[in-house]
């Protein structure tokens, strides 16, 4: 029984490492890694060596150089909610990113109610942690 549990644990760890390997070979990861400072590189190396594939995803998602089009749908929905974008939870990733970008550029978002203080609706989307991933990791 003990040996079987060990074999299963090793198998799952190997699968996580293979997933991480696939991620770090993608251009998106390479771009973020190249834009990282020494502290960020040290952090991602530690996460990778621990085999924490969710940690890798959180590192990429919270990277200061991430762009709207590279963010997860959940993160975009949190930003949409903070910006009071109507029906933000029903929008797909592309539409939501476009509306957020419109607001941040001082334009009235398409298909949304006008706001009296659109310029004050601009929020900083860099560096906020992906809380949804953190909650899903705890279970």
C-alpha positions as CSV (number, residue, x, y, z in Angstrom):
1,X,0.0,0.0,0.0
2,X,2.8,2.4,0.9
3,X,4.7,1.7,-2.3
4,X,1.6,2.2,-4.4
5,X,1.0,5.6,-2.8
6,X,4.6,6.6,-3.4
7,X,4.3,5.5,-7.1
8,X,1.1,7.6,-7.5
9,X,2.7,10.6,-5.8
10,X,5.8,10.4,-8.1
11,X,3.6,10.0,-11.2
12,X,1.6,13.2,-10.3
13,X,4.8,15.1,-9.6
14,X,6.2,14.0,-13.0
15,X,3.0,15.2,-14.7
16,X,3.2,18.5,-13.0
17,X,6.8,18.9,-14.1
18,X,5.9,18.0,-17.7
19,X,3.2,20.7,-17.6
20,X,5.7,23.2,-16.3
21,X,8.1,22.2,-19.0
22,X,5.5,22.9,-21.6
23,X,4.7,26.3,-20.1
24,X,8.3,27.5,-19.9
25,X,8.8,26.7,-23.6
26,X,6.0,29.1,-24.7
27,X,6.8,32.5,-26.1
28,X,4.5,34.2,-23.5
29,X,6.6,32.8,-20.7
30,X,9.9,33.6,-22.5
31,X,8.8,37.2,-22.9
32,X,7.9,37.6,-19.2
33,X,11.1,35.8,-18.1
34,X,13.2,38.1,-20.3
35,X,11.5,41.1,-18.7
36,X,12.1,39.9,-15.2
37,X,14.5,41.3,-12.7
38,X,16.8,39.2,-10.6
39,X,14.4,38.8,-7.7
40,X,11.6,37.6,-10.1
41,X,13.9,35.1,-11.8
42,X,14.9,33.7,-8.4
43,X,11.3,33.4,-7.4
44,X,10.2,31.6,-10.6
45,X,13.2,29.2,-10.4
46,X,12.2,28.3,-6.8
47,X,8.6,27.7,-7.9
48,X,9.6,25.6,-10.9
49,X,12.1,23.5,-8.8
50,X,9.3,22.8,-6.3
51,X,7.1,21.5,-9.2
52,X,4.4,24.0,-8.4
53,X,2.5,24.4,-11.7
54,X,-0.2,26.6,-10.1
55,X,2.6,28.7,-8.7
56,X,4.0,29.1,-12.2
57,X,0.6,30.3,-13.4
58,X,0.3,32.7,-10.6
59,X,3.8,34.1,-11.2
60,X,2.9,34.7,-14.9
61,X,-0.5,36.2,-14.1
62,X,0.9,38.6,-11.5
63,X,3.9,39.6,-13.5
64,X,4.1,43.4,-13.9
65,X,4.7,43.2,-17.7
66,X,1.6,41.1,-18.4
67,X,-0.7,42.7,-20.9
68,X,-4.6,42.7,-20.9
69,X,-4.8,40.1,-23.7
70,X,-2.6,37.7,-21.7
71,X,-4.6,37.8,-18.5
72,X,-6.9,35.1,-17.4
73,X,-10.7,35.5,-17.8
74,X,-11.1,35.5,-14.0
75,X,-8.6,38.3,-13.6
76,X,-10.2,40.3,-16.4
77,X,-13.7,39.8,-14.7
78,X,-12.3,41.2,-11.4
79,X,-11.0,44.2,-13.3
80,X,-14.3,44.6,-15.2
81,X,-16.2,44.5,-11.9
82,X,-13.9,47.1,-10.3
83,X,-14.5,49.3,-13.4
84,X,-18.3,48.8,-13.2
85,X,-18.5,47.4,-16.8
86,X,-22.1,46.3,-17.3
87,X,-22.4,42.5,-17.9
88,X,-18.7,42.1,-17.4
89,X,-19.2,38.5,-16.2
90,X,-21.0,37.6,-19.5
91,X,-18.3,38.9,-21.8
92,X,-15.7,36.7,-23.4
93,X,-12.0,37.4,-22.8
94,X,-11.5,39.5,-26.0
95,X,-14.6,41.7,-25.5
96,X,-13.8,42.3,-21.8
97,X,-10.1,43.2,-22.5
98,X,-11.3,45.6,-25.2
99,X,-13.8,47.3,-22.8
100,X,-11.2,47.6,-20.1
101,X,-8.7,49.1,-22.6
102,X,-11.3,51.6,-23.8
103,X,-11.9,52.7,-20.2
104,X,-8.2,53.0,-19.4
105,X,-7.6,55.0,-22.6
106,X,-10.4,57.4,-21.5
107,X,-12.9,56.3,-24.1
108,X,-16.5,55.4,-23.5
109,X,-16.7,51.6,-23.6
110,X,-18.8,50.1,-26.3
111,X,-22.3,48.8,-25.3
112,X,-22.0,50.2,-21.8
113,X,-23.7,53.0,-19.8
114,X,-21.8,56.3,-19.8
115,X,-20.1,57.1,-16.5
116,X,-19.7,60.6,-15.2
117,X,-16.1,60.1,-14.1
118,X,-14.6,57.7,-16.6
119,X,-11.1,59.0,-16.0
120,X,-11.3,58.0,-12.3
121,X,-12.3,54.5,-13.4
122,X,-8.7,53.7,-14.5
123,X,-7.1,51.1,-12.2
124,X,-3.7,49.7,-12.1
125,X,-3.9,46.1,-13.4
126,X,-0.2,45.3,-12.8
127,X,1.0,43.2,-10.0
128,X,-2.4,42.3,-8.4
129,X,-2.4,38.6,-7.4
130,X,-4.9,36.2,-9.0
131,X,-7.0,35.6,-6.0
132,X,-9.1,32.9,-7.8
133,X,-6.0,30.8,-8.4
134,X,-5.0,31.3,-4.7
135,X,-8.4,30.0,-3.5
136,X,-8.4,27.1,-5.9
137,X,-4.9,26.1,-4.6
138,X,-6.2,25.8,-1.0
139,X,-8.6,23.0,-1.8
